[in-house]
Amino acid sequence: MNIKVTKFINRYANTGMWISGIIILLAILLENSLLYLIALPFSGIPIFYRAYQSLRFKTIGIETLVSLAVIGACIIGEYSEAAIVTFLFQFGSYLETKTAKKTRSAIKALCDMAPTTAYRIIEDDIEEIDVDEVEVDDILLVKTGNQIPVDGIVIKNEGYVNEASITGESKLSHKIIGSKVYAGTFLENGAFQMKAEKVGEDTTFAKIIELVEEAQDAKSPVERFIDTFAKYYTPAVVVMALSVYILTRNLDTAITVLVLACPGALVIGAPIANVAGIGRGAKDGILLKGGDSVNTFAKADTFMFDKTGTLTYGRPRVNKVYTYAHKDGLLLAASAEQISSHPISKAILEYIDSESLYDVKSHETLRGYGIKASINNHEVLVGNKRLMDKMNIEFQAEVLNDLQSEQNYGSTIVLVCIDATITNLISISDTIKADAIETITKLKQLGIKNIVMLTGDNKESAECVANQIGISKYYSELLPSDKLDIIKKYQSEGHIVTFVGDGINDSPALTIANTGIAIGSGTDVAIECSDVVLIKSNLTSLVKAFQYARKTIQIMYQNIFIAVGTVLILLIGLLAGYVHMAIGMLIHEASILVVILNAMRLLIIKEE
């Protein structure tokens, strides 16, 4: 019975509120007090019912306080105040709900993108099934234009996948046999068969949705304090009202105390700011894991970065080429490298990107040195300085100068020698991400003085990256345990540390830092170990996340100040004889509207 009543009241609460508002407006225009009594039940019944439900569970909430105030107002014949109180209270709840729904639109958008069907291959048959029916190890067919239904691995053929829903990157990702694919992404070109590895709630996409939902429900320390405060506040106000009546023998004043002391703006001010901030972040692919994460992140004074994969791309790239002789030197080098699977070879081939490589007549890999090959009637050497020394190749003065210069930057040097003459010097390094310098600069502008880089790379490489990005403090040649020791050291000195890593090999550091931030595509480790996940995998999102966290906490405290300040001013004004119930209620309910609108500013926040 109670369930049916609850559903009925919740379903028609907003309708009743609007009816009540219209009747109150007519009452004001016609100066008819009877209409206030008619309006009262439409907006008052939901409040009285919630107060009754709270008392059943031995809880005294804000609805109890409002109900007592309304009953008291009716006893002294202030029907207009009673009706207006209930209408404004319901209107405040309505605005709070609308704001929460608006900020939760990120979840709805994600859910709308979730796959619904899949094509399962059983022997030679293909059947279309609901995505919930897919099981681990099922073989699935994905065709051009299809949404990938679950997480898995490509086992046959290949294709180009749009992973923007997971990584935020617009560039298509080439998937070949052995490549990982994720639910919710789209196959733009090609067709392949995949083996299901994670299904249902275990997929990356499902975990992202779950994370946003949990984050918006999680409370900050401020909200938990307010929840506890509210439990004691209502009885205290009732005692205050009784004391006022005993001292003044004025029932009207005592009841007005009950009405004006309702902490409506205080109760909703913090949670609505928290939900709005997290919702705004989710819209930009920033997953803030609830109130605690927002609160701690906003107070960070130290940022520590992993280097490889975080500040840099994490793979070798050609960043500079010197040419001394032989116009086909690079093409011959790439032709020699095409047989090798070494990361350096891949970097050179990616840089040359030529479809017309020469055929290789003979090829020999010299471990630790490089490659020796015979190509197009030329003897080709591609490798390090030791290879050239081993083959007694003479170095020109210009080559030696360039070699020394690039080694000072910590780059890997590949020399190309054609027919005993050095023709090219190729400088290869783990390239700094395009947005790294901008991110570090903005963090400094936001007042972060301690910016530290932690890496397992050698000192020369670390120094080179740190200098280019603008980081003055760095630690090199670190083991994972060393990173933990450094984070603990800073924490013991009173610093609030945020660690930014790629979410896989940095999981211990992400866990121990005050705030762990994973830059990645929402992998299991990233979601489990970090407090913030940057789905778009770029450093620009880090600055946005920090700004959102700071702004959320700032608005949260603004709302508390507005709420508490309004109640204190009204009570002082009432006891001093300057405030009566009607004007007091108008100001009181206006404060609720102000804190809601203040929180909604988070939805249109701009970068500082």
C-alpha positions as CSV (number, residue, x, y, z in Angstrom):
1,M,0.0,0.0,0.0
2,N,2.8,2.4,1.0
3,I,4.6,1.7,-2.3
4,K,1.5,2.6,-4.3
5,V,0.9,5.8,-2.3
6,T,4.6,6.8,-2.7
7,K,4.5,6.3,-6.5
8,F,1.3,8.2,-6.8
9,I,2.5,11.2,-4.8
10,N,5.9,11.3,-6.6
11,R,4.2,11.0,-10.0
12,Y,1.9,14.0,-9.4
13,A,4.0,16.1,-7.1
14,N,5.1,18.5,-9.8
15,T,1.6,18.8,-11.2
16,G,0.3,19.6,-7.8
17,M,3.0,22.2,-7.3
18,W,2.0,24.0,-10.5
19,I,-1.7,23.9,-9.6
20,S,-0.9,25.2,-6.2
21,G,1.1,28.1,-7.8
22,I,-1.8,29.0,-10.1
23,I,-4.3,29.1,-7.2
24,I,-1.9,31.1,-5.0
25,L,-1.6,33.6,-7.9
26,L,-5.4,33.9,-8.1
27,A,-5.6,34.3,-4.3
28,I,-3.2,37.2,-4.5
29,L,-5.0,38.9,-7.4
30,L,-8.5,38.3,-5.9
31,E,-7.4,38.9,-2.3
32,N,-9.2,35.7,-1.3
33,S,-7.7,33.9,1.7
34,L,-9.9,30.8,1.1
35,L,-8.0,30.1,-2.1
36,Y,-4.8,29.7,-0.1
37,L,-6.4,26.9,1.9
38,I,-7.4,25.2,-1.4
39,A,-3.9,25.6,-2.8
40,L,-2.2,24.2,0.4
41,P,-2.9,20.4,-0.2
42,F,-1.7,20.4,-3.8
43,S,1.9,21.4,-2.8
44,G,1.7,20.4,0.9
45,I,0.8,16.7,0.7
46,P,4.1,15.5,-0.8
47,I,6.0,17.4,2.0
48,F,3.8,16.0,4.8
49,Y,4.1,12.5,3.4
50,R,7.9,12.6,3.2
51,A,7.9,14.0,6.8
52,Y,5.7,11.1,7.9
53,Q,8.0,8.5,6.2
54,S,11.0,10.0,7.8
55,L,9.5,9.9,11.3
56,R,8.5,6.2,10.6
57,F,12.2,5.5,10.3
58,K,13.0,7.7,13.4
59,T,14.6,10.4,11.3
60,I,13.9,14.1,11.6
61,G,14.5,15.8,8.3
62,I,13.9,19.1,6.6
63,E,10.4,18.1,5.6
64,T,9.5,17.6,9.3
65,L,10.6,21.1,10.0
66,V,8.6,22.5,7.1
67,S,5.5,20.5,8.1
68,L,5.6,21.8,11.7
69,A,6.0,25.4,10.3
70,V,3.0,25.0,8.0
71,I,0.8,23.5,10.7
72,G,1.8,26.3,13.1
73,A,1.0,28.9,10.4
74,C,-2.5,27.4,9.9
75,I,-3.1,27.4,13.7
76,I,-2.5,31.2,13.8
77,G,-4.5,31.8,10.7
78,E,-1.6,32.6,8.4
79,Y,-3.0,30.5,5.5
80,S,-1.2,32.5,2.8
81,E,2.2,31.9,4.4
82,A,1.4,28.2,4.8
83,A,0.5,27.8,1.1
84,I,3.4,29.9,-0.1
85,V,5.9,27.9,2.1
86,T,4.9,24.6,0.7
87,F,4.8,25.9,-2.9
88,L,8.3,27.5,-2.7
89,F,9.7,24.4,-1.0
90,Q,8.3,22.1,-3.7
91,F,9.5,24.6,-6.4
92,G,13.0,24.4,-4.9
93,S,12.9,20.6,-5.0
94,Y,11.7,20.8,-8.6
95,L,14.6,23.0,-9.7
96,E,17.1,20.7,-7.8
97,T,15.8,17.7,-9.7
98,K,15.9,19.5,-13.0
99,T,19.5,20.5,-12.4
100,A,20.5,17.0,-11.4
101,K,18.9,15.6,-14.6
102,K,20.7,18.1,-16.7
103,T,24.0,17.3,-15.2
104,R,23.4,13.6,-15.6
105,S,22.9,14.0,-19.3
106,A,26.5,12.7,-19.8
107,I,25.3,9.3,-18.5
108,K,22.3,9.2,-20.8
109,A,24.5,10.2,-23.7
110,L,26.9,7.3,-22.9
111,C,24.0,4.8,-22.4
112,D,22.5,5.9,-25.8
113,M,25.8,5.0,-27.4
114,A,25.9,1.5,-25.9
115,P,25.7,-1.4,-28.4
116,T,22.5,-3.4,-28.5
117,T,23.0,-6.3,-30.9
118,A,25.8,-8.6,-32.1
119,Y,26.4,-11.1,-34.9
120,R,27.6,-14.4,-33.5
121,I,29.3,-17.1,-35.7
122,I,28.5,-20.7,-34.9
123,E,30.2,-23.0,-37.4
124,D,29.1,-21.6,-40.8
125,D,26.0,-19.8,-39.5
126,I,25.7,-16.1,-38.5
127,E,22.9,-15.1,-36.1
128,E,21.9,-11.7,-34.8
129,I,21.5,-11.7,-31.0
130,D,21.0,-9.3,-28.2
131,V,24.3,-8.0,-26.9
132,D,23.4,-9.3,-23.4
133,E,23.4,-12.9,-24.9
134,V,27.1,-12.6,-25.9
135,E,29.4,-14.9,-23.8
136,V,33.1,-14.9,-23.3
137,D,35.0,-16.7,-26.1
138,D,32.1,-16.3,-28.6
139,I,33.2,-15.6,-32.1
140,L,31.6,-12.4,-33.5
141,L,31.4,-10.9,-36.9
142,V,31.8,-7.1,-37.2
143,K,31.0,-5.5,-40.6
144,T,31.6,-1.9,-41.9
145,G,29.3,0.5,-40.1
146,N,28.7,-1.9,-37.2
147,Q,29.2,-1.0,-33.6
148,I,31.6,-3.4,-31.8
149,P,29.4,-5.1,-29.2
150,V,31.9,-6.2,-26.5
151,D,35.6,-6.0,-25.6
152,G,37.7,-8.6,-27.5
153,I,40.5,-9.4,-29.8
154,V,40.6,-9.5,-33.6
155,I,41.2,-13.0,-34.9
156,K,40.6,-12.7,-38.6
157,N,40.9,-10.0,-41.2
158,E,41.3,-6.3,-40.4
159,G,39.6,-2.9,-40.3
160,Y,39.7,0.7,-39.2
161,V,37.9,1.6,-36.0
162,N,36.5,4.9,-34.7
163,E,37.4,4.8,-31.0
164,A,36.2,8.4,-30.2
165,S,33.6,7.1,-27.7
166,I,36.5,5.5,-25.6
167,T,39.6,7.5,-26.3
168,G,38.3,10.8,-27.6
169,E,40.7,10.5,-30.6
170,S,39.1,11.3,-34.0
171,K,41.9,9.4,-35.9
172,L,40.8,5.9,-37.0
173,S,42.7,3.1,-35.4
174,H,43.9,0.3,-37.7
175,K,43.0,-3.1,-36.2
176,I,44.8,-6.2,-37.3
177,I,44.9,-9.8,-36.0
178,G,45.7,-9.6,-32.3
179,S,44.5,-6.0,-31.9
180,K,42.3,-5.2,-28.9
181,V,38.8,-3.8,-29.7
182,Y,36.3,-2.2,-27.3
183,A,32.5,-2.1,-27.0
184,G,30.8,1.0,-28.1
185,T,33.4,1.8,-30.9
186,F,32.5,1.7,-34.6
187,L,34.1,-0.1,-37.5
188,E,34.3,2.5,-40.2
189,N,36.1,0.5,-42.9
190,G,36.7,-3.2,-43.4
191,A,35.3,-6.3,-41.7
192,F,36.7,-8.8,-39.2
193,Q,36.0,-11.6,-36.8
194,M,36.7,-11.1,-33.1
195,K,36.7,-13.2,-30.0
196,A,34.8,-11.9,-27.0
197,E,36.9,-11.4,-23.9
198,K,34.8,-9.1,-21.7
199,V,31.0,-8.9,-21.9
200,G,28.1,-7.2,-20.1
201,E,29.2,-5.1,-17.1
202,D,32.8,-6.1,-17.5
203,T,33.4,-4.2,-20.8
204,T,35.3,-0.9,-20.8
205,F,32.3,1.0,-22.0
206,A,30.1,-0.4,-19.2
207,K,32.7,0.4,-16.6
208,I,32.9,4.0,-17.8
209,I,29.1,4.4,-17.5
210,E,29.2,2.8,-14.0
211,L,32.0,5.1,-12.9
212,V,30.1,8.3,-13.8
213,E,27.0,7.0,-12.1
214,E,28.8,6.1,-8.9
215,A,30.8,9.4,-8.9
216,Q,27.6,11.5,-9.0
217,D,26.2,9.6,-6.1
218,A,29.4,9.7,-4.0
219,K,29.5,12.4,-1.4
220,S,32.2,14.8,-0.5
221,P,33.4,15.4,3.2
222,V,31.4,18.6,3.1
223,E,28.2,16.8,2.1
224,R,28.6,14.2,4.7
225,F,29.1,16.8,7.3
226,I,25.9,18.6,6.2
227,D,23.9,15.3,6.3
228,T,25.0,14.8,9.9
229,F,24.4,18.5,10.7
230,A,20.8,18.3,9.4
231,K,20.0,15.5,11.8
232,Y,20.7,17.7,14.8
233,Y,19.7,21.0,13.2
234,T,15.9,20.3,13.0
235,P,15.5,19.4,16.7
236,A,17.6,22.4,17.6
237,V,15.3,24.7,15.6
238,V,12.3,23.2,17.3
239,V,13.9,23.9,20.7
240,M,14.7,27.4,19.5
241,A,11.1,28.1,18.5
242,L,9.8,26.8,21.8
243,S,12.3,29.0,23.6
244,V,11.2,32.0,21.6
245,Y,7.5,31.3,22.5
246,I,8.3,30.8,26.2
247,L,10.2,34.1,26.3
248,T,7.9,36.2,24.1
249,R,4.6,34.4,24.5
250,N,4.2,35.2,20.8
251,L,3.1,32.1,18.8
252,D,3.4,33.9,15.5
253,T,7.0,34.8,16.1
254,A,7.8,31.2,17.3
255,I,6.3,29.7,14.1
256,T,8.0,32.2,11.9
257,V,11.3,31.0,13.5
258,L,10.4,27.4,12.4
259,V,9.7,28.6,8.8
260,L,12.7,30.9,8.3
261,A,15.2,28.4,9.9
262,C,14.5,25.7,7.4
263,P,18.0,24.9,5.9
264,G,16.7,24.1,2.4
265,A,19.6,25.9,0.6
266,L,22.1,24.4,3.0
267,V,20.9,20.8,2.4
268,I,20.9,21.1,-1.4
269,G,23.7,23.6,-2.0
270,A,26.7,21.1,-1.6
271,P,25.3,18.0,-3.4
272,I,23.9,20.0,-6.4
273,A,27.3,21.6,-6.9
274,N,29.0,18.2,-6.7
275,V,26.7,16.6,-9.2
276,A,26.9,19.5,-11.6
277,G,30.8,19.5,-11.4
278,I,31.0,15.8,-12.1
279,G,28.5,16.0,-14.8
280,R,30.3,18.8,-16.5
281,G,33.5,16.8,-16.4
282,A,31.9,13.7,-17.8
283,K,30.7,15.7,-20.8
284,D,34.3,16.5,-21.6
285,G,35.5,12.9,-21.1
286,I,36.8,13.6,-17.6
287,L,35.6,11.0,-15.0
288,L,35.9,12.4,-11.5
289,K,35.3,9.6,-9.0
290,G,32.9,11.3,-6.6
291,G,32.9,13.9,-3.9
292,D,36.1,12.7,-2.1
293,S,38.1,12.7,-5.4
294,V,36.9,16.2,-6.3
295,N,37.6,17.6,-2.8
296,T,41.2,16.2,-2.6
297,F,42.1,17.0,-6.2
298,A,41.0,20.6,-5.8
299,K,43.5,21.0,-2.9
300,A,46.5,19.6,-4.8
301,D,49.7,21.6,-4.5
302,T,52.1,19.1,-6.1
303,F,51.8,17.4,-9.5
304,M,54.0,14.4,-10.4
305,F,54.1,13.0,-13.9
306,D,55.3,9.7,-15.3
307,K,57.3,10.5,-18.4
308,T,56.9,7.7,-20.9
309,G,53.4,7.5,-22.3
310,T,52.2,10.5,-20.2
311,L,54.4,13.5,-21.1
312,T,55.8,11.6,-24.2
313,Y,54.1,9.4,-26.8
314,G,55.9,6.3,-25.4
315,R,57.3,5.0,-28.7
316,P,60.4,6.0,-30.8
317,R,59.9,8.6,-33.5
318,V,62.2,10.2,-35.9
319,N,62.5,13.9,-34.8
320,K,65.4,15.1,-37.1
321,V,67.3,13.9,-40.2
322,Y,70.7,15.2,-41.4
323,T,71.6,14.6,-45.0
324,Y,75.2,14.7,-46.2
325,A,75.4,12.8,-49.5
326,H,73.4,10.5,-51.8
327,K,69.8,11.6,-52.3
328,D,68.5,8.0,-52.0
329,G,70.2,7.4,-48.7
330,L,67.0,7.4,-46.6
331,L,65.1,5.3,-49.1
332,L,67.9,2.7,-49.1
333,A,68.0,2.8,-45.3
334,A,64.2,2.2,-45.1
335,S,64.5,-0.6,-47.6
336,A,67.1,-2.3,-45.3
337,E,64.9,-1.7,-42.2
338,Q,61.7,-3.2,-43.8
339,I,62.8,-6.7,-42.9
340,S,63.4,-5.9,-39.2
341,S,60.7,-5.7,-36.5
342,H,62.8,-3.6,-34.1
343,P,61.0,-0.4,-32.8
344,I,63.8,1.7,-34.3
345,S,63.2,0.1,-37.7
346,K,59.4,0.8,-37.4
347,A,60.1,4.5,-36.5
348,I,62.3,4.9,-39.6
349,L,59.7,3.2,-41.9
350,E,56.9,5.3,-40.4
351,Y,58.9,8.5,-41.1
352,I,59.9,7.5,-44.7
353,D,56.3,6.2,-45.4
354,S,57.2,5.1,-48.9
355,E,55.4,2.5,-51.0
356,S,58.3,2.1,-53.4
357,L,61.1,0.5,-51.4
358,Y,63.9,-1.3,-53.1
359,D,64.2,-5.1,-53.1
360,V,66.9,-6.3,-50.8
361,K,69.4,-8.7,-52.4
362,S,71.1,-9.7,-49.1
363,H,70.5,-8.8,-45.5
364,E,72.4,-9.4,-42.2
365,T,71.4,-8.2,-38.8
366,L,74.4,-7.4,-36.6
367,R,73.0,-7.6,-33.0
368,G,73.9,-4.6,-31.0
369,Y,75.2,-2.7,-34.0
370,G,72.6,-2.5,-36.8
371,I,72.0,-3.8,-40.3
372,K,74.2,-4.6,-43.3
373,A,72.5,-5.1,-46.7
374,S,73.1,-5.2,-50.4
375,I,70.4,-3.1,-52.2
376,N,70.2,-1.9,-55.8
377,N,73.9,-2.5,-56.3
378,H,74.9,-0.5,-53.2
379,E,76.4,-1.7,-49.9
380,V,74.2,-0.3,-47.2
381,L,74.9,0.0,-43.5
382,V,72.3,1.3,-41.0
383,G,73.1,1.4,-37.3
384,N,75.0,3.0,-34.5
385,K,78.4,4.6,-34.3
386,R,79.9,1.3,-33.1
387,L,78.8,-0.3,-36.4
388,M,80.6,2.4,-38.4
389,D,83.7,2.0,-36.2
390,K,83.5,-1.8,-36.7
391,M,83.4,-1.3,-40.5
392,N,86.2,1.3,-40.4
393,I,84.0,4.0,-41.8
394,E,85.6,7.5,-41.8
395,F,83.6,10.3,-40.1
396,Q,83.4,13.7,-41.7
397,A,83.8,16.6,-39.3
398,E,80.2,17.7,-39.9
399,V,78.9,14.3,-39.0
400,L,80.8,14.2,-35.7
401,N,79.5,17.7,-34.7
402,D,75.9,16.7,-35.4
403,L,76.4,13.4,-33.6
404,Q,77.6,15.1,-30.5
405,S,74.8,17.7,-30.6
406,E,72.1,15.1,-30.8
407,Q,73.6,12.8,-28.1
408,N,73.5,15.8,-25.7
409,Y,69.7,15.7,-26.1
410,G,69.6,12.0,-25.1
411,S,68.5,10.9,-28.6
412,T,69.1,7.6,-30.2
413,I,71.4,8.0,-33.2
414,V,71.1,5.9,-36.4
415,L,73.7,6.5,-39.1
416,V,73.2,5.6,-42.7
417,C,76.3,4.6,-44.8
418,I,76.1,4.0,-48.5
419,D,79.2,2.5,-50.2
420,A,81.5,3.5,-47.3
421,T,80.3,7.1,-47.1
422,I,78.0,8.3,-44.3
423,T,75.0,9.9,-46.1
424,N,72.5,10.5,-43.3
425,L,72.2,10.9,-39.5
426,I,68.8,10.1,-38.1
427,S,67.9,11.3,-34.6
428,I,65.3,9.2,-32.9
429,S,63.7,9.7,-29.5
430,D,60.4,9.3,-27.6
431,T,58.7,12.5,-28.8
432,I,57.1,14.9,-26.3
433,K,53.3,15.2,-26.6
434,A,52.1,18.3,-28.5
435,D,50.1,19.6,-25.4
436,A,52.7,18.8,-22.7
437,I,54.4,22.2,-22.6
438,E,51.1,24.1,-22.7
439,T,49.7,21.9,-19.8
440,I,52.7,22.5,-17.6
441,T,52.6,26.2,-18.3
442,K,48.9,26.4,-17.4
443,L,49.4,24.4,-14.2
444,K,52.0,27.0,-13.1
445,Q,49.6,29.8,-14.0
446,L,47.0,28.1,-11.7
447,G,49.4,28.3,-8.8
448,I,51.0,24.9,-8.8
449,K,54.6,25.4,-7.7
450,N,55.7,21.8,-7.3
451,I,55.8,20.0,-10.7
452,V,57.9,16.9,-10.8
453,M,58.7,14.3,-13.4
454,L,59.4,10.6,-12.4
455,T,60.9,8.2,-14.9
456,G,62.9,5.0,-15.2
457,D,64.8,6.4,-18.2
458,N,68.4,7.5,-17.9
459,K,69.4,11.0,-16.6
460,E,70.3,12.4,-20.1
461,S,66.9,11.5,-21.6
462,A,65.0,12.7,-18.5
463,E,66.9,16.0,-18.4
464,C,66.2,16.6,-22.1
465,V,62.5,16.1,-21.7
466,A,62.2,18.1,-18.5
467,N,64.1,21.1,-20.0
468,Q,61.9,21.1,-23.1
469,I,58.7,20.9,-21.2
470,G,59.6,23.4,-18.4
471,I,59.9,21.0,-15.4
472,S,62.8,22.0,-13.1
473,K,62.5,19.0,-10.8
474,Y,62.9,15.4,-12.1
475,Y,64.0,12.0,-10.9
476,S,65.5,9.4,-13.3
477,E,66.4,5.7,-13.4
478,L,63.6,4.9,-11.0
479,L,62.0,1.5,-10.2
480,P,58.3,1.5,-9.4
481,S,59.1,1.2,-5.7
482,D,61.3,4.3,-6.0
483,K,58.4,6.3,-7.3
484,L,56.3,5.3,-4.3
485,D,59.1,6.5,-1.9
486,I,59.3,9.9,-3.6
487,I,55.5,10.4,-3.4
488,K,55.6,9.4,0.3
489,K,58.4,11.8,1.0
490,Y,56.5,14.7,-0.4
491,Q,53.3,13.6,1.5
492,S,55.3,13.4,4.7
493,E,56.3,17.0,4.2
494,G,52.7,18.1,4.1
495,H,52.1,18.2,0.3
496,I,48.9,17.0,-1.3
497,V,50.2,15.0,-4.3
498,T,48.5,14.3,-7.6
499,F,50.2,11.7,-9.7
500,V,49.5,11.5,-13.4
501,G,50.3,8.2,-15.2
502,D,49.2,6.0,-18.0
503,G,47.1,3.8,-15.7
504,I,48.9,0.5,-16.4
505,N,52.5,0.3,-15.2
506,D,51.9,3.2,-12.8
507,S,49.1,1.6,-10.8
508,P,51.0,1.5,-7.4
509,A,51.8,5.3,-7.7
510,L,48.2,6.0,-8.8
511,T,47.0,4.2,-5.7
512,I,49.2,5.8,-3.1
513,A,49.0,9.4,-4.3
514,N,46.4,11.7,-2.8
515,T,44.9,11.9,-6.3
516,G,45.8,9.4,-9.0
517,I,45.0,10.5,-12.5
518,A,45.1,8.0,-15.4
519,I,45.6,9.2,-18.9
520,G,44.3,6.4,-21.0
521,S,41.3,4.7,-22.7
522,G,39.5,3.6,-19.5
523,T,41.4,0.3,-19.0
524,D,40.5,-1.8,-16.0
525,V,43.7,-0.8,-14.1
526,A,43.1,2.9,-14.9
527,I,39.5,2.8,-13.5
528,E,40.3,0.7,-10.5
529,C,43.5,2.5,-9.3
530,S,42.9,6.1,-10.2
531,D,40.6,8.8,-8.7
532,V,40.3,10.6,-12.1
533,V,40.3,9.1,-15.5
534,L,41.0,11.2,-18.6
535,I,39.2,9.2,-21.3
536,K,40.4,11.5,-24.2
537,S,44.0,10.5,-23.4
538,N,45.4,14.1,-23.7
539,L,47.0,16.4,-21.2
540,T,44.7,19.3,-22.0
541,S,42.0,17.4,-20.2
542,L,44.1,17.4,-17.0
543,V,44.0,21.2,-16.8
544,K,40.2,21.2,-17.4
545,A,39.8,18.5,-14.7
546,F,41.7,20.6,-12.2
547,Q,39.7,23.7,-13.0
548,Y,36.4,21.8,-12.7
549,A,37.4,20.3,-9.3
550,R,38.5,23.7,-7.9
551,K,35.4,25.4,-9.2
552,T,33.1,22.7,-7.8
553,I,34.6,23.1,-4.3
554,Q,34.5,26.9,-4.6
555,I,30.8,26.9,-5.6
556,M,30.1,24.4,-2.9
557,Y,31.5,26.7,-0.2
558,Q,29.7,29.7,-1.8
559,N,26.4,27.9,-1.5
560,I,27.0,27.0,2.2
561,F,27.9,30.7,2.9
562,I,24.7,31.9,1.1
563,A,22.5,29.4,2.9
564,V,23.9,29.9,6.4
565,G,24.1,33.7,5.9
566,T,20.5,34.0,4.8
567,V,19.2,32.0,7.8
568,L,21.2,34.1,10.3
569,I,20.2,37.4,8.7
570,L,16.5,36.4,8.7
571,L,16.5,35.2,12.3
572,I,18.3,38.3,13.5
573,G,15.9,40.5,11.5
574,L,12.9,38.6,12.9
575,L,14.0,38.9,16.5
576,A,14.8,42.6,15.9
577,G,11.3,43.1,14.5
578,Y,12.4,44.0,11.0
579,V,11.4,40.8,9.2
580,H,7.9,39.2,9.1
581,M,6.9,35.8,7.7
582,A,5.9,36.8,4.2
583,I,9.0,38.7,3.3
584,G,11.2,36.3,5.2
585,M,9.8,33.3,3.2
586,L,10.4,35.2,0.0
587,I,14.0,35.8,0.9
588,H,14.5,32.3,2.3
589,E,13.2,30.5,-0.8
590,A,15.0,32.9,-3.1
591,S,18.2,31.7,-1.4
592,I,17.4,28.2,-2.5
593,L,17.0,29.4,-6.1
594,V,20.3,31.3,-5.8
595,V,22.3,28.2,-4.7
596,I,20.8,26.1,-7.5
597,L,21.6,28.7,-10.2
598,N,25.0,29.2,-8.7
599,A,25.7,25.4,-9.1
600,M,24.4,25.5,-12.6
601,R,27.2,27.8,-13.5
602,L,29.4,24.7,-13.5
603,L,27.7,23.5,-16.6
604,I,29.0,26.5,-18.5
605,I,32.4,26.8,-16.9
606,K,35.2,28.2,-19.0
607,E,38.9,27.5,-18.8
608,E,40.9,30.0,-16.7
